[in-house]
Amino acid sequence: MPPDKVAEYADGLCYTDLMAGYYTAAPDDVLQAIADYSAWFFVWDDRHDRDIVHGRPEAWRRLRDRLHTALDHPRDHLGHRDPVVAGLADSVLRLYGFLPDTWNARFARHFHAVIEAYDREFHNRTEGIVPTVEEYLELRRLTFAHWIWTDLLEPSAGRELPEKVRKNPAYRKAALLSQEFAAWYNDLCSLPKEIAGSEVHNLGISLVTHEGLTLEEAIADMRHRVEECIREFQQAEKDALRFADVLDDGTVAGKETGTAVRTCVGTMRNWFSSVYWFHHESGRYRVDSWDDRSTPPYVNNEAAGGK
């Protein structure tokens, strides 16, 4: 993004505001690190998009490989000449400082999977392949980084959760529903931009292509899925809070774990309000005011790696 575009658009994109609305219980240094990582994620997403639009497979492959390496060795990449690589290194190095190495390794494992999912999206978009609905939903859980944002609940709560807690069905269902809502609502709000750009990666586009729905029917289907996420979460939230009560068994460890789970579940609830607010306040989705409905006006098509 050129400097003049930063001045004109950065605040209006609301990227850090989005995170401030999610992780409300996080200490300031944790929230700042998450917010910066989120802003980096949007920049990376735009670079990925421009590499597709302008047919730059070699640039994308270089970036993919460098991100994998920077994720495992962030300290060695802080001064990398590509600011997207250096930005990831800076972000994850800060995130790795809050919880034990076991959390760091899990975060890295989950983000390696996200990078590879972006690579699969690159292939689908360059080849014009519209995934089936089920294929898309599975891939979307990775490209939206469901488990990354769920991992970040823990430093916000100040405690790494044991595996048996994270994999408990009540906790896991509530976490998944909060992310499904966010991903599908994002698809709904992104649909005009992605149709204008001849996109293939959007739930609505998969519904039209593979389920034979009209555009209006696909939008109605997406709205229904979003509403179901909200209804199902309300029950899942109750189950997860009951699970937190069970964990709080009178021991010090039990009380700390139960408290952390309650904090995490409260943050899951925040996703709904903050995602809704963001998509109606951020300049990222105001396609009707753009000269080209497929391209945000702040994007520089000659970004690094693209010349």
N, C-alpha and C positions, 0 to 999 in steps of 0.2 A: 504494500500500500504506500503510495507516494506521500511525502510529508504533508502536502496540502490536503490530501484526502484524510489523513489521520486527524488533522485539525477539524475537518468538516464533519466526519462520520464517526470517529471512534467512540465518543460518549454515547451517541445515538444508537450504537449497535447493542449496548446494554449487556455485554458479555459478562463483566464482573458483577453487575447487578443480579444477573441470573443466579450466580453461585451464592451471592449473599442472601438470596431468598430461599436457597435450599438448606445450606449448612449453618443454620442460625445458632446452633449451640457450640460451634467451633471457636476455639481461641483465635485471636486476631492473626497470629502468624500462620496458623493452619489454614484459615479462611483465605488469607492473601495468597498462599502457595496454591491452593485449589483454584482460586479465581484466575491466577496467572496461567495455570495449566489449562484451564478451560479456554481462555483467550487464545493460547497457543493452538489448541485443538481446532478452533474455528479457522485459524490461519492455515493450518495444515490441510484442513478439509478444502479450503479454497485453492490451495496449490494443487492438490490432487485433481480437483475439478478442471483447473486450467490445463494441466498436463493432458487430460483426456480430450478436452475441447480442441486443443491445438495439436493433437497427435504427437505427443512427446513421450513415447514409451521408454526410451533410454533415460531421460531425465527422471521419470517416475521410478524406474528400477534402481537408479543410483540413490535416490532419496529413500526408497524403501529399505535398502540394505544399510544405509547410514543410520537410519532410525533404529533398526534392530541393534546395531552395534552401540549406538549412543545410549540406548536403554540399559544395556548390560555394563557399559563403562562410561557413565556420564561425566565423571571428572576429567576424562581424557578428551572430551568434546566441547568443553565450555567455550573454547575460542575458535570453534569451527567456522570456516568462511561462509557456510550456508547458515543464515540466521534461523531457519526452521530447525536444523539439526542442533545448533547451539541452544535454541530456546527449549527444546525437549530436554537436553542435558541439564540445563539450569533448573527446569521445573521438577524433573524427577529426583535430582540430587536433593532438592529442598524437601520434597515429599518423603524421601527415604530417611529423613532425619527424625521423624516423629515416633515411629513404632519399631519393633524389633526386625531383624533381618528376615524372619519368616514372613512377615507382612510384605516386606520389600520384594521378596522372591515371588510371592503370589501376585502382587501388582504387576511385576515385570512379565510374568507368564501370561497374565490376562491381556496385557497390552501387546505383547508379541502376536497374540491371536487376532487382535484388532488390526494390526498392520497387515497381516496376511489376508484378513477379510477385505480390507481396502484394495488389496491387490486383486482379489477375485472380482470386486466391483469394477476395477479398472478394466479387466478382461471383458466382463459382461457389457460394459458401456461401449468400449471400442469395437466390440463385435456385434453390437446391437441385439444382445440376448436379454430378453425380458424373463426373469426367473418366475416360476410358478408361485402361487401365493405361499405355499408351505416352504418352498425354497427361500423365498424372499424373507419370510418371517424369521427363519432360522439365521439367515445371514444378517438381518437387521439387528438382531441381538448383539452381534459383534460390531457392526459398523457404527451403531449408536453407543457401543461400549457399556452395555448394561452392567457387566460385572466390575468394570473400573469404577463407575460412579457408586456402586454398592460397596466396593472396597473402601472408598473414601469416607463412608459413614464412620468407619472405625477411628481414624485419627481425629475426626470431628468430635467423637465421643471420648477421646483420650485413652482408648483401650483396644488392643487387638482381641477379637472374639475367638474363642476356641472353635475348632472345626465342627464339633458336634452341635454347637450353637448356630453357626453360619449355615449348616446343612439341615437344620431342623425344618421340617416342611412348613410350619407356621411362619417362621422367620423368612424362609426363602420365597414363599409365595407372595408375601407382602412386598418384599424387595422387587421381585420380578414384575408384579403388577404396576408398581410405581414407575418402572422403566418402560414397560410396554405402553403405558399411557403417554409418556413423554415422547417415545419414538413415533407412535401412531398419530399423535396430535401434531408433531413436527411434519410428518408426511402430509397431513391434511393441509397445513398452512403452506407447505412448500410446493404443493401440487401445481399451482399456476406457473410458478417459475420453472418447474421441471418439465411440464408439458411444453412450455415455450422453448425450452432447450433440447427437445427431443430426447429426454431422459428415459432410462429403462428401469431405474431403481427407485420405486415408490410403490407403496401398497396399492394406491388407487390405480396405477398403471398396470400392475399385475392383475388386479381384479377385472379391469376392462379387457386385457389381452387374453387371459386364460379362463375367466369365468363368464365371459360374454356379457358383462354388465355395461350399461350405458355409463357415461361419465357421471350423470346425476345419480344413478343407482350406486355407483362406486363410492361417491361422496357420502351418500346415506349409509352405506355399509360401514365406512370408516368412522362416521359419527357414532354409529351404534356400537362399534368395538370400543371406542373411547369411553362411551357412557357405561358400558359393561365393566370396563376396567375400574371405573370409579365405584360402581356398586360392589364389585367383588373385593376391592381393596377395603372397603368399610368393614366387611366381615373378616377379611384376613388380618386387618389391623387388630381387631378384638382378640383373635386367636393368638397373634404374636405377643400382645400385651399380657394375656393369660400365661403364655410361656415364660415371659419375663418374671411374672409372679412366682412361678414354680422354681425358677432359677434362684430367686431370692429366698434361700432356705435357712436363713439365720446365721450362716457363716459370713465371715468378712468377704471371702472370695465370691460367694453366692450373691451377696448384696451388691458388690461392685459390678459383677457381670449382669445382674438383673437391671441395674441402673443404666448400664451402657446399652443394653438392648432397648430399653424404653427410649433412650435418647435417639438411637438409630431409627426406631420405628416412627418417632415424631418427625425426624428428618425425612423419612420416606413420604410422609403426608405432605411435607412442604413442597415436594416435587410438583404436586398437582397445581397448587396456586401459583408457584413461581413460573412453571412452564407456560401456563395459560397467560399470565401477565407478560412474559417475555415475548411471546409470539405476536402480541398485539401492540407492543411498545418498541420492539427493536426495528431499526431501519433495514434489517436483513430481509424482511419479508414484504416490504411495501412495493411490490412489483408494479402496481398500477402507476407509480410515479417515476418509473425508470424509462429511459429511452429504449432500452432493450430488455424486455421482461425476463429474458433468460440469464442476464448478467448484472450482478450488483454494480452500481455506479462507482463504488470504491475500489473495485478490482483492477489491478494493473496487469494486462495480458502479457506484458514482457517481464514478468517476475523472474527472479533468479532461477536458473535452470531451464528457462524457456527460450532463450535466444538462439 
